[in-house]
Amino acid sequence: MLNGQLRNQVDQIWLKIYANGIANPLSVIEQLTYLLFAKRLDELHTAREAQANLLGTEIENPIFDKGQEQLRWSRFKDFDPEEKFAVFRDDVFPFIKSLNGRAGSSYTKFMKDAVFIIPSPALLDSVINMLDAIEMKDRDTKGDLYEYMLSKLSSSGQNGQFRTPRHIIKMMVELTAPTPKDVIADPACGTCGFLVATAEYLETHHKDMLMDEALKKHFHEEMFHGADFDSSMLRIGAMNMTLHGVESPQIVDRDSLSEAHAAERDAYTLILANPPFKGSLDYDGTAKDLLQVSKTKKTELLFLSLFLKQLKPGGRCAVIVPDGVLFGSSKAHQQIRETIVDGHKLDAVISMPSGVFKPYAGVSTAILMFTRTDSGGTDQVFFYDMTADGYSLDDKRDRIEQDDIPDILEKYKTYQTGGGDFSNKTAKAFLVSKEEIEANKYDLSINRYKEVVYEEVEYDPPLVILDQLEALEIEIQADLKELRGML
């Protein structure tokens, strides 16, 4: 966690850029990302340089060649503002764009259409000096710092980039309990929040994982897969993974729903995602096998079809969906729900309050958890009615005491281990049988099954109430008469 001083330093950098005309939060993060990457390249080269000096050998895989010293952060940061601006704009930035996947980072693969827009030498000089003053030697600090920057996207829904709240991501990761051998994907990865949280979970719960060479290689090169077709998001997502210590994640520029990428099937053991609820869709270019599961133009339904196809048999998924997916009456809506319930194993439906995605969206959402089986397996489905997530449900999203997330994690773990009594449908957590879901045309909305207990209220007989009203009227008339006399 960042301390108050570090947060303040980031805020000061942010305000400095904003005050100089770059008001779009996404653009601010992109410009800072370029600078952070330039700094990281110098750190990598310095580490390799130190190792070579220790061994008395040539530098192995140097980032910078001889004659490129001016491209190193440790060198150009001390230039005067005009020279610093010219070197970064004309030399450092083009150098980063030319790396194209080299330097041990997937980040540079997505630099083709990147644009450097910091407008003046004075601003670049200030930002570089402010970044250089932040202590970032610790990897966790770098990751937390970048996450704090990304949290500022929550106030910019006009950009169309809706970041999933980090505490919701962490809850979904804990519910699915990733293992060191999982192959994990987010086919609409955005800033890679799900993949980052999964990496953090594994490092916390499987501390010896990186001591095993095979598992270490798997973690850095084969475990994490992300796809998006927004180049800005891909750059930010790849940097997010890099700063959190994942060396070579498989982040790709791909429209996951398109026919061109229909080969990406039976590939993953775990999918975590918050796919776009709306957006443009090339229906004619959509993969035909997805339309066979659910013939629709609704992206939220097509992504569910995609996840069923991309999971390996036995693979599991946790996905955020708009409430309409749970109860929509169209043929496509019913078809995808029936497919999950009858053809595979629906594990859980967690209803979330409508304020979770504020301030930029007030839509009601839920988390669907299911396992691909190809042979059914749904027996009982765990339902939970989340009413509080630890933050106010208005636009401010201030921290509050009420928080159902710890209870959700505890109840679901108890359910998975065969314990607890979840028969009471007036409680927050309860079970619904497959037969009951079938009888309700595969409706998965929690209000269909949750029983509401109404408190009985006893009122006085009507004649007594009339007597009370009459007495009140007499009292009012007396007060009015007294007031008239005073006037």
Secondary structure as UniProt FT lines:
FT   HELIX           4..19
FT   TURN            20..21
FT   HELIX           25..55
FT   TURN            66..67
FT   HELIX           69..71
FT   HELIX           73..76
FT   TURN            77..78
FT   HELIX           81..87
FT   HELIX           88..92
FT   HELIX           93..98
FT   TURN            100..101
FT   TURN            103..104
FT   HELIX           107..110
FT   TURN            112..113
FT   HELIX           121..132
FT   HELIX           139..151
FT   HELIX           152..155
FT   HELIX           157..159
FT   HELIX           166..176
FT   TURN            180..181
FT   STRAND          184..186
FT   TURN            187..188
FT   TURN            190..192
FT   HELIX           193..205
FT   TURN            207..208
FT   HELIX           209..211
FT   HELIX           213..217
FT   HELIX           218..222
FT   STRAND          224..228
FT   HELIX           231..243
FT   TURN            244..245
FT   STRAND          250..253
FT   TURN            256..257
FT   HELIX           259..261
FT   TURN            262..263
FT   STRAND          268..273
FT   HELIX           283..285
FT   HELIX           288..293
FT   HELIX           299..310
FT   STRAND          311..322
FT   HELIX           324..327
FT   HELIX           331..338
FT   HELIX           339..343
FT   STRAND          345..352
FT   HELIX           354..357
FT   TURN            358..360
FT   STRAND          365..371
FT   STRAND          380..385
FT   STRAND          389..391
FT   STRAND          399..403
FT   HELIX           405..416
FT   TURN            417..418
FT   TURN            425..426
FT   STRAND          429..433
FT   HELIX           434..439
FT   TURN            440..442
FT   HELIX           446..448
FT   HELIX           462..486
//
